[in-house]
């Protein structure tokens, strides 16, 4: 496990969560929440690749 990746993902989790918090209610926010929750589970499982993938999907959902 790469410590830089872990720190990067932790910071990215905060950033994505802040963007989600500011997003208006609707299907995009709901989709982003699903992906964010997947990132949380992946982070708990220490699966950095899955965290990155889920966060990318959350960001895309909010776009």
N, C-alpha and C positions, 0 to 999 in steps of 0.2 A: 504494500500500500504506500503510495507516494504522499508524503505529508503536504507538499505543495498543492497537490490536487485536492486533498481533503480540505485545506484552508480555502482554496479557491471555490470549491463547491459550497462550503459553509457561507462564504460571503455572497455567493450567487443566490443561495437559498434566501438570504435576507433581502436581497435586491428584488427577486421575483415576488416574494411575499409582499413587499412594499408596493410593487406595481399592481399586484392582485388586489390589495386593500383599496387602492385608489380607483380601480376599474369600476365602471357602472355595472349594475346588476344586468344579467342577461345570459344568453347561451355561451358567449365567449368566456365570461367569468366562470361559469360552471365548468366548462371544459378545462380551463386553466387550473381550477381547483383540483379536478381529478388528477391532472398531471403532477401538480404540486404534491399531492398526497402520495402519489407513486414515487416521487423523488424522496419524500420523507422515509418511506419504507425501504427504499434502496440505500439511503444513507444509514439507516439502522442496521441494514445487512452488510454495510461496508462495501457496497458495490458502486464504485466511483463512476464506471462507465454508464450504468443505469441511471445514476443521479444526473449526470450530464445530459443524457438522452431525454429524461423526463423534464428537466428544466428547459431544454430547448423546445420541447413540445408545449410546455406551459407558456413560454414567451410567444411562440407562434400562435397559440390560441388567443392570446390577448391582442395580437396585432390586427 
